[in-house]
Amino acid sequence: MSGWLDQLVQCCEHTDPDESSGRDLKKACQLVVQGTAVERHRQRTYGRSQSCFSDHLLGTVIRAGLRLNDRSICCEALSSVMEQLPQPETVELIGHFGFKELLNE
């Protein structure tokens, strides 16, 4: 899944985020964040995981959200991280939107 998101980010590299590739990337990010939330709920409720969602994948979503300049996607992905914050993405996220702005999300 991470490779797929990376390909979508590359497609958006030279286009306007509002074009179809940007909309596809945004939808893919939203699907990952939603799937992660469902999986985290399942882990808390049943104590088991068969997850294909990882903190690394959420880091990829954060990078995509930065490309889209979408604070909401970035914050949702960041809040879904369970074990280890994706360091480079977190630093870039704070640098891009500002720590205070992220706290307000």
Buried (B, 14 or more C-beta within 10 A) or exposed (E): BBEEBEEBBEBBEEEEBEEEBBEEBBEBBBEBBEBBBEBBEBBEEEEEEEBEBBBEBBBBBBBBBBBBEBBBBBBBBBEBBBEEBBEEBBEBBBEBBEEEEBEEE
